[in-house]
């Protein structure tokens, strides 16, 4: 293990030297496409750790080339510019895509004050100044949210899991908005919301997320709502609910970690917590987005939807660094959360209705023990046979149908 770690460090230093040399060779600028650096890192590390094996070559859509500071560029064009570690401002084409359509459905709101000074964020490995797409606002963090339906109707707040985006609820929102006032948002670090560099005002802990959610709810003027939350962001949302029970009408958990077998992050997420390699893996859109979202269930994303989920990792290096921070925090906090979960939601402590929606094709979280847990907290349990961990993306219509039934059933009780 020590030898492998030394090898990784040596390769990181080689990448840094590559960057410095490139900076001096191109008009003194450090704005560059990092793909060649990542390929160089992976190849040299692989060869050192596995000297008898041959690396597999794969095509890269974008070559490492340089652009003028004020030149527009596209990710799939032959010329790209970087933000010091990844891409800044790039996209797949100049035509409108699903990400643009989704962004047009939403708005931005400021919540959670920026603390720790106004110093520009730098990447944690090389100390390079991050590009504009990786910087946050100077006063409060910006959140992206989509709000649909009549505010006079009962409110449903949809909270995405890790790693995902509010985009995953697009079909759920379409089905719910005729009867409910529906809001979905991107957590800090995801989608179109700000992605503060750790130690630059936000460190991605469960406590911070719970506090931030409270400030977001206040900014959106939400009260007495159904809180539906999916996956590994249940700990943060539940802590918010515990501290603000008067604002939550009922709680619906979608494939949450609730048993002792759920205290360990799946390998496709824990990889981002690995020393040094985590930072590199998190800058690869396929590892950061495609792999987790396909590993967690039996389905492959439609390519146009996959592009939406990849986009944050192509437009800002900060997205990857946020992923690393959350993974490392969850690796520690998840065990504590699961241990406390039954106590928090016990009928003597939690007085509001609780329901669990479970996709039985979840490849990350085993269903074994979930029924017993639901019974112990007097929660309704809805099982969806064809749905995986990323339930709202897999079968949004099925999830919406289950949410409607649970909300109506609990409203009558």
N, C-alpha and C positions, 0 to 999 in steps of 0.2 A: 504493500500500500504506500509506504514511504517513497519507494522508487518511482512508482507511478505518479505520485504527487510532485516529486522533483522534476519528472519529465514534463508534466503539465506546466509547471512554473517556467521551465526552460523554454517551452514553446510559446508561452505568453510573452516572454521577454523577446523572443524572435519576432513575434507579431509587432511588438512595440517598436523594435528597431526598423521593421519594414515600414511602419507608419512614419517614423521620423525621417527615414530616407526619402519616402514619397513626398513628404512635406517640403523638404529642401529642394527636391527636383521639380516642383511645380509651383513656381512663383511664390514660394514661402507659405502657401496656404495649406491648412490641414483639412480642408473640405475635400473628401474623397469617398469613393465607393468602397465599402469595407468587405464586399464579397470576396475579393481576392485574399484579403487578410484571413477571413474565416476559413477559406479553402486551404490556405497555406497552413493555418493552425491545425485543422483537422488532419491534413495529410501528414505533417511532420510528427504530430502526436501519435497517430495511428501506426506509422512506420516504426517509431521508437518502441512503442509498447508491443506491437505485433510485427517484428522485423521479418518474419518468414511468410507473412501474408501480403497479398497484393491489394492495394486500394482499388475500389470500384469507382470508375469515372462516371460522372453524370453531367448532363448538359446544364448550362446556366443561361437563362434568358438574357441576363444583363452582364456585360463585361465590365471590368474595372477600368473606367476611363474618367476623364476629368472634364469639368464644365466651368464656364465663367460664373462668377458669383451671382450675376443677375440674369442668368439664362434659365428659361423654363425647361423642364425635362420630364420624361416619363419613365416609369420603372421598366417598361418593356422596350424603351428606345435604346440606341447604342451608346448614348451619353447620359450619365447620371452624376449627381453630386451627393455627398453625404453630410450628416450632421456631426461627424466626429466618431460615431460608432455604427450608425445605421443610416437609413435614408431620411431625408427631410423634404416633405412636400410632394413626394412622388405618388403616382397612381398608375394603374394599368394602361389606361388610354385616355384620350381627350374626350371621349363620348361619355354621356351620363350612364351610370351603372346603378345597381341596387343600393349601394352605399349612399350615393347621392340622393336617390329617391327616399331612402329612410331618413337621411339627415333633413330633407325638406319637410318631413312630417313632424319634426321636433323643434325644440327651442333650447336655449342655453340659460342657465340660472346660476348665480353665484351663491355659494354656501361653504362655510368652514374657512375661517381666516388663515391666511398664510402667515406662518411664524418662522423665526430663525433668520431674519434678515432678507435682503433682496439680492444677494449674490447670485450670479448666473450659475445654473446647474452644470456640473461637469460629470463625465462618465467615471465610474469608480475604478476602472482598470488602468486607464492611461492618463487620466486627468485632463482629457480633451474637452474643450468647451462644447456643450451640446448645442445643436441648431435650434432655430426658433420654434420648430414644431415640438421640441422637447422641453421648452420653457413654459412656465405657468404664469398666471396673472400676478400682479404685484400686491393685491389686497385680499381677495378671497378666491378659492378654487372654483373653476367653472365646471358645471355638470351639464351633461346632455340628457334631456328627457323628452318623452313623447306622451302627450295627454290627449285622450280621445273620449268621446261620449259627453253626455250632459252632466254638469256639476250638480244638478238637482238630484241625480240618481245616486244610489249607494256607491262609495268609492272602493276600488280594488287597486292596491299597490303591488305591482309585480317586480320581484327582485331576482335578477339573474344570478347564476352560480359562477364557479371558478373553474376554468377560465371561460368566459362567455361574454355576451353583450345583451343590451336591451333588445337588439334586433331579433334575438331568439324568440321573443314573445310577439312578433309581428302578427302571426296568424291567430294567436290567442286574443290579442287586442281587437282584431277585426270581428271576432265572434262575440266578445263580451261588450263591446262599446254600444250596442243597440239598447242594452238594458242597464249598463253600469257606466260610471265615470271611472275610466281606467288610466293608470299612470305607470309607465315603465321608465327606468333610468339606467344609465351606464355608471357603474361604480368608478370612483377615482382609480386611474390606472388602466381603464378599459374603454373601448369604443371611442366615442367623440369627447368624453370627459377629459379633464386635465390629468396628466400623468406625472405628478411631482417626483423628482428624483429623491430616493430615500435620503434622509438627513437634510433635505431642503424644504422642510415644512410639513412632511407627512411620511411616516415610516411603515404604513400598511399593517398595523397591528389590529387585532380584533377590537380593542378598546377604542382606538381612533376611528375605526369604521363605524362603530356603534354611535359614537358622538357625532360623527359627520352625518350619519343618516338622520339623526334628530334635527340637525340644523337644516338639512335638505327638506325634510318634512315641513318644518316651520316656514322655510322660504316658499314652498309650494302651497302653503296654507291648507294642509291636509289634516283631517281629524275624523275619528270614529270610522276607520277604514278596515277592510279585510287585508291582511298582510300575507301575501303568497310568496314564498321564497324557496329557491331551488339549490340543492347541492351543498358545496362546501362554503357558501356564504351564509348558511343557516346560523353558524355561531354568532356572527356579527349582528344579523337581523334579530336573532332571539335575545341577545343582550340589549339591543335597543328596545325590544318589546317589553322585556322585564323592567327596564328603567322608565318606560313610558306606557304602562299598561292601560292608562285611561284613554290613550289615542287609538288603541287597537281594538277593533270590534271582534275579530276572530283571527285565528292563525292557521294557515295551511302550509304544510311542509312538503316539498316535492323532492323525493329521493334524498333525504337528509342523512348525514352520518349520525347514527343513534346507538349503535352497539359497540362492544369492545373490539369486534372485528373491523370496525370502521375507523379506528384511531390511527391507522397508518395510511399515509398518502399513497395513491397508486403510483407505480413506477414512472409513468409518463408525466406526472407532476413533481414527484420527489426528485427527478433528475435535475430540475432547476435549482434545487437547494445544494447541489454538489459543489464542492470547493472549486472555484475558478471555472470549471467546465459549465456550471449552471449559467454564468453570464454569457458564455459563447452560445450555448444551446438556445437561450432565450432570445437571441438576435436572429435566429433562423425561423422565418415565418412558418415553415412546414413543421418544425419541431414545436414551436410555441403555440401554434393554432391547430393545424390539420391533425397532427398526431393525437393530442389529447381529445379532440372532439370526435375522432373516429375510434379511438381506443375504448372510449367509455360505453359504447354500445355497438350493435351489429350493423349500423347504417353508415354509408358514405355520403358526405355532403354533396349536394348539387354544386357544380363548379362555380357558378355565379354567386351562390351563397357563401361558399368557401372564400371567395375573394373578399367579401365583406369582413369576415372574421380575420383574414390575414392583414387587412389594410392597416390597422394600428401598428403592426410590427414592421411594415414597410415604410411607414411615414415618420416614425419616431423611434429612436433607440431607447427612449424612456419607457416605452411599453414593455420591453424585455426586462429592464431593470426592476420595474414594478412587479413583474411575474416572479422574478427571483426572490424579492423581498417577501412577497406573500407566501411563497412556498416555504421559505425558511421559517417564517413565523408560524404558519399552520402546522408545520412538522412538530413544533413544540406545543402549541396551544390546543391542538385538536384533542389530544389525550385528556387534558384538563376539562375541555368543554363536554366531551362525551360523559365523563365521570359526573359532571354537574347537571347534565341535561335532565335526567329523571327527577332530580330534586327541584329544578326550576319549574318544570311542567307538571309537577304533582298536583292533584286536585286541591290539596290544602294550600298550595302556594299560588297557582295560576288559576284565575277564576273565569277566564274567557274560553270559548270553544276552541278546540284544537282538532285538526284533521291531518291525515297523511295520505298523499297520493304517491303510489310507488310503481314505477316502470319495472316490470319483472325481467327485462332484458338488460338491466344495468350490469355492466362488466366490471365496474369499480367497487360497488357496494353490494355485498351479499344480502339477500332477502332473509336469510336465516336469523331469527331473533327479532325481526321487525314487528311481527304480529304480537309477540309477547310484550314488546315495548309499548305498542299502541294500546293494548289492554291495560297496562299498568298506569297509563295517564288518562284513561277514558277517552281516547281519540278515535274518531272514525277512520277507517282504513279503506282506501280505494285502490284496487290492484288493476294495473293496465298491462295485459299480457304481451302486447307487441311493442311496448315502449322501453327505451333504454334510459341511461342516466340523464342525458340531455333531453329530458322529456318534451319540453315545449318546442324544441327544434325537430325532434323525431316525428311527433304527431300533435301539432298545435291544436287541431280541432278536437282531438280526444281529451287533451288537457283542459281546454276551455269548457267542454261538456261536463267534465268532472268538477271543475271549479264552480260552474253554475249550480249544479246539483247540490254541492256541499254548502254553498252560500245560502241557497234557498232553504235547505233542510235546517241549517243552524239558525236561520232567521225566524223560523217558525217555533223552534224550541224555546 
